[in-house]
Amino acid sequence: MAPAVKRRLIAVALVAPFVLGACGTAKEAPPVAAGKGTVAAETVAEIKAGDDHNDTDVMFLQMMIFHQKQGLQMTSTAMKRAQSPELKTLAQAIQATEKDELAMVESWLKGWGESTEVDKAPSLHADHGGLPGTGAAEIKALTTVKAAQFDTAFLNLFLAHQHQAMEMSKIEKTGGKNEETKKFAERVQQSRQGEIQQMLKLMNG
């Protein structure tokens, strides 16, 4: 079985008994519901963006790479330090999804001959409120916060982090040109909304 398929099946298995809407990047992937364990047949590796794109597409994908690398740092810490088994499971599922997304968007940018690194110059991000991201000090603090306080600290930080992804997706949906990138932005909004709902349940549980 191909690694991408394995990761996707792991992500599906891990969210049970959660209901995590539209988790994953396969085209038109259905919501993952407890007990169903179904996922679209097309894997991330098979999704091609084509050549037609504009500067908004490029900037969105570059910002997503920067954002997802931070997310992978945080979820890796949660997989080790979370006190709640449900939070550990959710972090593991999110990590599987975002690793797939990262591989996909990097391949699209390379196919366009564009850098996979985001330009952090403030002037380039002034019109959308600055480069969305989480502070390095905040991410590092997750490794040192007391164990009893970790879950709350992580959830507060990651809720804001995933909300940033939703805001970035709005920029792509209104200003992007590439159809697959715009579809990806829509899937990001759906999946992050599902994750946010699940994290709110954990916080209030």
C-alpha positions as CSV (number, residue, x, y, z in Angstrom):
1,M,0.0,0.0,0.0
2,A,1.3,3.5,-0.9
3,P,2.4,5.7,2.0
4,A,-0.1,8.4,1.1
5,V,-2.9,5.9,1.2
6,K,-1.7,4.5,4.5
7,R,-1.6,8.0,6.0
8,R,-5.1,8.7,4.8
9,L,-6.5,5.4,6.2
10,I,-4.7,6.1,9.5
11,A,-6.3,9.6,9.6
12,V,-9.7,8.1,9.1
13,A,-9.2,5.5,11.8
14,L,-7.8,7.9,14.3
15,V,-10.8,10.3,14.3
16,A,-13.2,7.7,15.5
17,P,-15.2,8.1,17.7
18,F,-14.9,11.8,16.7
19,V,-16.9,13.5,14.0
20,L,-14.3,15.6,12.1
21,G,-15.8,17.3,9.1
22,A,-14.0,16.9,5.7
23,C,-10.7,15.9,7.2
24,G,-8.2,15.4,4.4
25,T,-7.2,16.7,1.0
26,A,-8.6,14.2,-1.4
27,K,-10.9,15.8,-4.0
28,E,-14.4,16.2,-2.7
29,A,-13.5,14.1,0.3
30,P,-16.7,13.4,2.3
31,P,-16.9,14.2,6.0
32,V,-15.4,11.5,8.2
33,A,-18.0,10.2,10.6
34,A,-17.7,7.8,13.5
35,G,-18.1,4.2,12.4
36,K,-18.0,4.9,8.6
37,G,-14.3,5.0,7.9
38,T,-14.7,6.0,4.3
39,V,-12.5,8.3,2.2
40,A,-12.4,9.4,-1.4
41,A,-10.4,7.0,-3.6
42,E,-8.1,9.7,-5.1
43,T,-5.0,10.3,-3.0
44,V,-3.1,13.5,-2.6
45,A,-0.4,12.4,-4.9
46,E,-2.9,12.2,-7.7
47,I,-4.2,15.7,-7.4
48,K,-2.6,17.9,-10.0
49,A,-3.0,21.7,-10.0
50,G,-2.3,22.4,-13.7
51,D,-0.3,25.5,-14.9
52,D,-2.9,28.3,-14.8
53,H,-2.2,30.3,-11.6
54,N,-1.6,33.9,-10.3
55,D,0.3,35.5,-7.5
56,T,-2.5,35.0,-4.9
57,D,-2.4,31.2,-5.5
58,V,1.4,31.2,-5.0
59,M,1.3,33.4,-1.8
60,F,-1.6,31.3,-0.4
61,L,0.3,28.0,-0.8
62,Q,3.5,29.5,0.5
63,M,1.7,30.8,3.6
64,M,0.0,27.4,4.1
65,I,3.4,25.7,4.0
66,F,4.7,28.1,6.7
67,H,1.5,27.6,8.7
68,Q,1.4,23.8,8.4
69,K,5.0,23.4,9.5
70,Q,4.2,25.3,12.7
71,G,1.1,23.1,13.0
72,L,3.2,19.9,12.7
73,Q,5.5,21.2,15.5
74,M,2.5,21.8,17.8
75,T,0.7,18.5,17.1
76,S,4.0,16.6,17.5
77,T,4.2,18.0,21.0
78,A,0.6,17.2,21.7
79,M,1.1,13.6,20.6
80,K,3.8,13.3,23.3
81,R,2.4,15.6,26.1
82,A,-1.4,15.7,25.9
83,Q,-3.1,14.4,29.0
84,S,-6.4,13.7,27.3
85,P,-6.4,10.5,25.1
86,E,-9.0,12.2,22.9
87,L,-6.6,15.2,22.3
88,K,-3.7,12.9,21.5
89,T,-5.9,11.1,18.9
90,L,-7.1,14.4,17.4
91,A,-3.5,15.7,17.2
92,Q,-2.4,12.5,15.4
93,A,-5.2,12.8,12.9
94,I,-4.5,16.4,12.2
95,Q,-0.8,15.7,11.7
96,A,-1.6,13.0,9.2
97,T,-3.8,15.4,7.2
98,E,-1.4,18.3,7.3
99,K,1.5,16.1,6.2
100,D,-0.5,15.1,3.2
101,E,-1.4,18.7,2.5
102,L,2.1,19.9,2.8
103,A,3.4,17.3,0.3
104,M,0.7,18.3,-2.1
105,V,1.2,22.1,-2.0
106,E,4.9,21.8,-2.2
107,S,4.6,19.7,-5.4
108,W,2.3,22.3,-6.9
109,L,4.7,25.2,-6.2
110,K,7.6,23.2,-7.5
111,G,5.6,22.4,-10.6
112,W,5.1,26.1,-11.2
113,G,8.8,26.9,-10.7
114,E,8.0,28.8,-7.5
115,S,9.7,28.8,-4.1
116,T,8.2,26.7,-1.3
117,E,9.4,29.3,1.2
118,V,7.2,32.3,2.1
119,D,8.6,35.8,1.8
120,K,8.2,37.2,5.3
121,A,8.6,40.9,4.3
122,P,5.8,42.8,6.2
123,S,4.9,44.9,3.2
124,L,3.9,41.8,1.2
125,H,1.3,40.8,3.9
126,A,0.1,44.2,4.9
127,D,-3.1,44.0,3.0
128,H,-4.3,40.8,4.8
129,G,-3.1,41.8,8.3
130,G,0.4,40.3,8.3
131,L,1.8,36.9,7.8
132,P,-0.5,34.4,9.6
133,G,1.4,32.3,12.0
134,T,2.0,31.5,15.6
135,G,4.9,32.9,17.6
136,A,7.9,30.7,18.0
137,A,8.0,31.5,21.7
138,E,4.4,30.3,22.1
139,I,5.2,27.1,20.2
140,K,8.2,26.4,22.3
141,A,6.3,27.1,25.5
142,L,4.2,24.0,24.8
143,T,7.3,21.9,25.5
144,T,7.8,23.4,29.0
145,V,4.3,24.2,30.3
146,K,3.3,22.0,33.3
147,A,1.7,18.7,32.3
148,A,-1.5,19.5,34.1
149,Q,-1.8,22.8,32.1
150,F,-0.8,21.4,28.7
151,D,-4.1,20.5,27.2
152,T,-5.6,23.9,27.9
153,A,-2.5,25.7,26.6
154,F,-2.4,23.7,23.4
155,L,-6.1,24.0,22.7
156,N,-6.1,27.8,23.2
157,L,-3.1,28.2,20.9
158,F,-4.1,25.7,18.2
159,L,-7.7,27.1,18.0
160,A,-6.2,30.5,17.0
161,H,-3.8,28.8,14.7
162,Q,-6.4,26.9,12.8
163,H,-8.6,30.0,12.6
164,Q,-5.7,31.7,10.8
165,A,-5.8,28.9,8.2
166,M,-9.5,29.6,7.6
167,E,-8.7,33.3,7.1
168,M,-6.0,32.6,4.6
169,S,-8.4,30.4,2.7
170,K,-10.8,33.3,2.3
171,I,-8.0,35.3,0.5
172,E,-7.5,32.5,-2.0
173,K,-11.1,31.9,-2.6
174,T,-11.7,35.6,-3.5
175,G,-8.4,36.3,-5.3
176,G,-7.0,33.1,-6.5
177,K,-7.1,31.8,-10.1
178,N,-6.0,28.2,-10.0
179,E,-9.1,26.0,-9.7
180,E,-7.5,23.2,-7.7
181,T,-5.9,25.7,-5.3
182,K,-9.3,27.3,-4.8
183,K,-10.9,23.9,-4.1
184,F,-8.1,23.2,-1.7
185,A,-8.8,26.5,0.1
186,E,-12.4,25.4,0.5
187,R,-11.4,22.0,1.9
188,V,-9.1,23.8,4.3
189,Q,-12.0,25.9,5.6
190,Q,-14.2,22.8,6.0
191,S,-11.6,20.7,7.8
192,R,-10.4,23.4,10.1
193,Q,-13.9,24.3,11.1
194,G,-14.4,20.6,12.0
195,E,-11.2,20.6,14.0
196,I,-12.2,23.8,15.8
197,Q,-15.6,22.4,16.7
198,Q,-13.9,19.2,18.1
199,M,-11.4,21.3,20.1
200,L,-14.2,23.4,21.6
201,K,-15.9,20.2,22.7
202,L,-12.7,19.0,24.4
203,M,-12.3,22.4,26.1
204,N,-15.9,22.3,27.4
205,G,-16.0,18.6,28.1
